[in-house]
Amino acid sequence: MSIPLISYRVTQLLCLLPVILGVVGTLLPSFGYFPVAGFHNLNIDYYNTLWQEPGFSSMVVVTLVSGCLATCIALLLTVTIFSVFYSTSSWKVWRSLLSPMLAFPHAAFALGMMFLVTPSGWYARFFAFFTSGLTSPPAWHTVHDTYGVTLGIILGLKELPFLILMTLSACNQVNVSQLLKVGQSLGYHPVYAWLKIIWPQLLPQMRLPIIAVIAYSFSVVDIAQILGPTTPPTLAVAIMQWFGSEQLEQRLLGSAGAICLLLLTGLLMLGWLVLERLLIGKDSRWLINGMRNRLSLGWQWLGHVTQWIVWGVWVTALLSIVLWAVSWRWRYPDILPSEYSLKVWFRYSEKLLTLLGTTWFLALGSAVIGLLLVLGLLEAKKAQQRYALSWLYLPLLIPQISFIFGFQWLLVSLNLDGTWVGVIWSHLIYVVPYICLALVGYFKHFDKRYLTVAILLSGRSQYSYWRIKIAMLLWPISFAVAVGVAVSVAQYLPTLFAGAGRVSTLTTEAVSLAQGADYRVTGVFALAQLVVPLVTYGCAFLIPYFIYRRFSMMRI
């Protein structure tokens, strides 16, 4: 058996086994079958209890509102950005800002937004500065609002960079420039050329990323804990609370809730597939109604306004974290702190260094192992076949909370719970698919003639592979490692469950501190969480640059 085929099988084992056994390990307890805890009778009592749980209908409504709103905002913003700014001067700015936006961990972004939109946040301070007489925080229900609208908006903004990256990858499979020229030659405004010619071809390529956004938006826990409603919370947060209960019956109730969330997410995924067919199907009259220029100027104006709003939100979220991390006294309604200090950094320096080392180790370990697995995976002959890698993205399509409980019991049975091996394994479930997404296009379009010539000249296939193919693809490989590190740093639920409370990272600590009253401490840990992915992205660009600074043709 060849090394690529071994890597293919090992990756299948590492990525599919936790998901499949995790879902089974969650499904059986939901029907009352949990032999380890003394439950042996199959029944539907816990589903009946779940439906009678106080506030259950409100949990479902909040989950639906926040999840649907997040998906719609992320998708509409992506469509607007590509339709209005593609091949313009602003497009270069979007491309340059994409990596920092991807490096922003979910929890850190949520904390930055919390610093902005709370009644005493930065936006309220700016409002008070221009409004005389507003000396106390306004009674705004911006955080923990009852219907989860704020949560949905912020989730949509956070998922936007991911959809932009996936759309860029999909554009490589569609000749966008040629299609734009054809559309303009037929009298279509560029915006309408995108909407009627290009996007109908891109949406089928974007099906998997959009479904992944739906799965994440409906099952997110860390951002929902920071910004979402609390009485009642979203369904995912409530399930986590049930899983964390000391009463075993509550854990079985959590299993029933996790399966219900899985079914709800599956129905919404099917709903998107139906909507996609209605939008770009053969019977879609809006594609062939001949409209070419109507509303194009309004769409462009809306796109420019949206662009500045998105940039402003991301920049102010980062600045708010930095300001709170270095502030010592910041009274309302002052726009800036009245006193700066690093006392909080020194007070928590020992804990920060410990958590920083743990986070770095887990992130780099997961990214390097994931990269080696993906390199072998992409070289396997089976991976060259159509849909051969579709199984790899299964973890992205299933809500985390729906299988993480069963996966935890798998780790317990293998004596890996609370160990570094168990946590790295839980991270690999998500790191490997994202690294594969970042590399599969480059490997698919790599000209194999380079490798063939190198093998003929050297007579050594492995040597030629590392010295020619890997060397030529060093730029995308470095970027893929940075993506893997960012994905690992952002993992909250896998670290919490697989670590069994014995492995803490900057992410788990930042989320727990978000419930506290001292924004200075929260800002310190949020900023520290940003260090790992930002430094990694910086190295991902600088290392290949210095290696190939004399060879511009190597910059793929």
N, C-alpha and C positions, 0 to 999 in steps of 0.2 A: 504494500500500500504506500503510495507516494505521500510526501510531506504535505502538499496542498490538500489532498483528500483527507488526511488525518486532521488537519486544521479545520476542514469543512465539518467533519463529524464532531470534533471537540466543541466547535462553536455552536452547532446544533444542540449539543448536550447542555452547554452552559446557559444558552439563551432560552431554549424551549422548555427544558425540564422544570425550571422554577415556575414558569408561567402555567404550564399544564397541570403540574402537581399542586401548584398554589391555588388554581381555580377549583380543582377537585377538593383540596384541603379546606377550602372555604365553603364549597357547595354542600358537602356532607354535614358539617356542623349546623348549617342553616336548616337542615331537616331533622335536627336533634340527634344525629349520629356522631358522637365524639368519644370513642372508646377510652382514650387516654384519661379523660376526666370522668369516666363512669356513665356516659350517656350512650345507650345502645339501641334505643327505640326510634325508628323512623316515623316522623310526624310533621305536620305543618303548623304546629302550635306557635313557633317563633315568628312565622309570617303573619299569623293572626295577631300576635302581640305587637308586631311592628306596625301593622295598619291601625291598631288602636292606640299607638304611642302618642301622647300629647304633642301636638305641633308637627306631626309627621307630614301632613299635607303642606304645611308652610315650608318645611324643609325641601320638599320636592319642587314647590313653586320657586323658591329662592335659587335652587340649583338650576332649574330651567331658565330663569331670567338671566342669571349671571353667565351661564354657559352659552346660551344662544346669543346674548349680547356680545360676549367676548369674541365668538367665532365670526359674527357678522361684522364687527368693527375691524378685526384683523384682516378679513378678506376684502372688505370694501376699501380700506386704506391701501392695501396692496394693489388692487385694481386701479385705484386713482393714481397712485405713485407711478406705476408703470405706464399708464395711459397718458399721463400729462408730462412726465419728466424724463422719459426714456430718450437717450441720445441728446440731452440738453446739458447745459453747464451745471445745473443742479444735480444731474445724475452722478457726476463724479463725486460730489459731496456725499450723496447717499451711499455710494460704493465705499468711500473712505470711512464713513461712520458705521458701517454694518458690523465690522469686527468688534469695536468697543460696545456696541449695543448687544451683540451676542454674548460678550464676555460678562455682561451685567447679570449676576445671579438673581434668580426669581425673588428670593427673600430680601436681598439687599434693595432691589428695585421697589418692592412693596414697602419696605421701611422708608425709603426716600420719598415715595408717594404719601406715606402717612405723615411725614414731616411737612408735606406741602398742603394737604387738603383737610387736615384736622381743623377744628374751629379756632385753634391758636396757632395754626401752621403758617408757613411763609406766604401763601396766597392771601390768607386773611390779614396778615400784617401789611401786605401791599395795599389791600383794600382799605384798611384802617388809615394808612398813610395818606391816601387821597380822599378820605372821608373824615371830616372833622367831627369830633365828639364820640367816636367809637373807641372807648377806652377799655372795653371788656370784650372777650371773644364772642362772636355772634353765635346764635343757637342754630348752627348748621348741622344737618344730619348727613354729613359727607362720609364719615367712617362708621362702620357697623350699621348702615342704613337697612331698614327692614326688608327691602326687596332685593338687595344685593346689586343695585345699579352701579354703585361706585366700584364694587368688586369686578363686575363685568367689563366696565370701561378700562380699568387698569390691566386686567388680564388680556384684553384685546391689544392694548399698547405693548404689552410684554411679548405677545406672540407675533407681533408684526415683523421683527427682524428675521424670525425663523421662516415665515412665509415668503419674505423677500428673497432670502437665500435659496429656498426651494424653487421659487419662480425663476431665479437666475439659472439654476440647474436645468429647469424645464425648457428655458429659452434656447439652451444648447441643442435641443432636439427639434427645434422649429426655427426656420430661417426667418427671423424677425425682420431684419433689414429688408430682405426681398419682399416680404409680405407688406411691409409699410409702403414700399415703392409702388407695388401693385395697387394697394388701396388708394393711395394718393392719385395715381394715374386714372383711377375710376371716379375721381372727384370726392373721395371721402376725406374729411378732416382727420388728422392723425389720431385724435381721441376716438373717433368712430371707427377708424381702421383697426385700432386695438380692440374695441368692444365687439365689433361684428366679424372680424377676420382672424385676429390673433388669439384673443381669449377663448373663443370656442375650441381652438386647438390646444390651448394650454391647460384648460380646466381638467380634461381627462388625465393629463400628465401630473396634475396637482391633486389628484383624488386622494392619494395616500397621505400627503402632508396635511390636507384639510381635515381628514378623518382623525389624524393624530392630534390636531388642535382641538377638535371636538372632545376626544377622549381626555385630554389633559384639562380642558376648561371645566368639564363636569366632575372631575375627581380631584382637583387641586386642594391641598390641605394647608400648606404653609402660608400662601398668600391669603387664603380664606380665613385663617386664624388671625392674621394681622389686620385685615381690612374688611372681612365679611361680617355679616350679622351674627349676633350671639344668642338671641332669644327669639326663635330658635336659630341654630346655625345652619350652614349648608349640610346636605346629606352626608357628604364625605367627612366633614368635621365631626358630625354626630356619630358616624360609624367608628371613627378613630377613638372617640371618647368611650364608646361601648367596648371596643377592643381593649382599652386600657383599664377597664373596671376590674376590681378584685373579685367580683361575682361572676362565676362561670356562665350563668344564665345570660348575663349581659353580653358576654363575648359571643355566645350563640346568636343572640339578637343582632349583634354587629355583623355576623356572617350572613344572616338573612338580609340585612340592609345592604351589604356589599353586593350580593347577588341581584337585588332589586336595582341598584345603581348600574350594574353591568347590563342588565336588560334595558334600562332606560337609555343608557348611552348607545346601545346597539340599535334601538328604535330610531334614535336621532341620526345615527349614521345612515341608516336606510332612508330616512327622510331626506338627508342631503343628496343621496344618490338619485332619488326620485326628482328632487328639485333641479339637480344638474341636468337630468334628461329633459326636463321641461324647459330649461334655459337654453340649451344648445342642441336640442333634438331636431329632427327633420321637420317637425310641425311648429317650430318656433318662428312665428311670423315676424317678430321684431328684427330678426336677422336679415330678412329679405324685403323689408317694407320700403327700401330706397332712401331712407333718411340719411343725410350725409353731413350736414353742418348744424342742424338745429341744436341749441343748448350747448354747443361746444365751448363757446366763450365762458358761459356760466360754469361749466365743468372745470375749465382751466382756472378760473378765479377761485373756485372752491378748492381745487388742488393746491394752489399756492397758499391759501389761508390754512388749510390742513397741514401742509408741510411745516409752516412756521409754528403752528401749535404743537405738533409732534416733537420737533426739535426743541422747542422751549420747555416742554414737559420733561424730556429726557435730561437736558442740561441742568434745569433747576432741581431735578431729583438728585442728581449727582452732587451739585453744589450744596444742597441742603444737608446731605450726609456729611460732607467735608466740614461745613460750618458747625454742625452739632458735635462733630468729633473733636474739634479744637476749641469749642466755646467753654466758658466757665460761668458766665452770667449773661442771660439773654431773656430780658423781661418783655412781656407783651405790652404795647404794640411795636416795639423796636424792630426795624427791618434787619439790622445786623446786631450781633452780640456786642454788649458793652464791655466785655472783658474776655480775653482769650487765655487759654492755659492748656498745658499738656499733663496736668495732674492726674486726670482720669487714665491716660495712657500709662503713666508710671504706676498707678495704683493697681492696674490689671495687667501689668507687663508680663508677669510670670504665667498667668493663665492664658494670655494672648499668644505667647510664644509656644506654649504646649499645644494649644488648639491649632495654631498655624502650622506647626510641624506635623500634627496628625492629618490635617486637611491636605497639605502638600503631599505627604506620603500616599494617602488614599487616592488622590487625584492623579498623581504621576504614575503610581502603580497600575491603576485602572486604565489610564490612557496608553501606557506602553504595552501592557498585556493585550488590550483591545486592538492596538495597531498591529501587533504580531499576528493575532488571530485573523484580522481582516486581510492582511497581506497574503497569508496562506489561503484564505477563503477565496479571494479574488483570482488566484492563480489556479484554483481547482477547475477541472473541465466541466463539472456539474454546474459551477457558477456561471459559465458562459451561456447556458441555455436560458431561454426566455422564462421569466417568472421563477427562476431557480432560487432567487434570494428573497422571494416574497415572505417566506416564513420568518426571516430575520427581523421583520418589522412588527411582528405580532405583539411584543411588549409595549410598543407605542400605541397600539390600537385597543388595549384593554386597560381600564382604570387601575391605577396602582393599588388602591385600597381593596380591589376585588380579588387580588391574589396574594398580596403581601402577607396576610395572616397565615395562609396555607404554606407559603414559602418559609415563614418563620418556624413552623413546626417541622419542615424538612431540615432546616438548619439545626434544630434541637435534636432531631433523631440522628444527625451526623456529628453531633457535638461541635458544631461550628458557630452556634449563636454566641454573640458577644466577642467574637474573635475578628482579627483583621482580615483573615481569609474570607469569612462569611460576609463582611461588609464590602470587600472588594468584589466578591462574586455578585452581590446585590447591585453594585454600581455597574458591573460589566453588562448586565442585562440591558442597560440603556446606553452605555458608552459605545458598545460595539455597533449597534444600528446607526448611531449618528456619525461615527467614524466611517462606516461603510457608505453612508449617504454622501459624505464629503469626498470620498475617493473613487466611487464606482464610475463616475463619468470620466475622470481622467484616465483610469486604467482601461476603460472601454475604448477610448479614442487614442490610446497610445499606439504609435506606429511600431509594430513588432519587427520591422525590418532592421531597426537599430540593434535590437537584441540578437537577431539572427546573424548579422555581420559580426557582432562582438564574439559570439560563440564560435563562429568559423575562424576568427583570428586568434582567439585564445585557447579554444578547445575545452573551456571550463564553463559550464552553464551556470552554476551557482555564483561563481566569481563575476561573470558577466551580468547576472541579474542584479547584484548589489552595486557593482561599479558603474553600470550603464543605466538600467531602468530606474532603480531607486534614486540614483544620483540625478537623473533628468526630472524625476517627479518629486524632488526634495521640497519644493515650494508647497504643493498641495498636501504632501505628507506632513509637513510642519504645521500647516493650518489645521489638518485633521487632528493632530495631537492636541493642539490648543482647544479645538472644539471638544475633544474628549475630556480634557481637564475641566473646562467650563461646565460640561454636563455632570461630571462627578461632583464638583463643588456644590452644584445646585441641588443634589439629591438630599431630600429631607426624610421622607417616609422610609426608604430603604435603609438609611443610616440608623434611624430610630428603632426600627423593628429588628434588623439584622444585628445591630450593635447591642441590643437588649439593655440599653441604658449604660453600658460600660464603655462604649466608644462614642465620644462627643467630637463634633466638628464645629467650625465657625458658623455653619448654617444652622445646626440644631440649637446652638447657644444664642444666635441672633434672634431666632423665632421665639425662644422662651423669654428673652429679654424684652421682646416687643410688647408684652403685657405689662411691663413695669412702667413706672412714672418718670424715671430719669432718662430723658432723651439723650443726654450726653454719653451715657454708657452704651445705649443702643446704637448711637452713631459711631462710636469707636469700633464696636464689633461688626457693624455693617460695612464700614470702610475697610476694616481688616479682611472681611470676606471678599471684597473687590480686588484685593492685592493679588491673590493667586491667579485668577484667570487673566487679569490685565498684564501681569508680568509674563505669563505664558504666551499670550498673544504677541507681546512685544518681542520675545525671544523667537517666536515662530517666524517673524518677519526679518529680524536682524541677523539670525544665524545663517539662513540661506543667502542673505544679501552680502555678508562678509565673505562667505565661501565662494560665491559666484559674482563678486563685484566687477571682475574683469571680463565676465562672459555674459553679455546682455541676452544672448539667445537662449540661455539656460533659464531665464525667468518666464516660466510657463504661466 
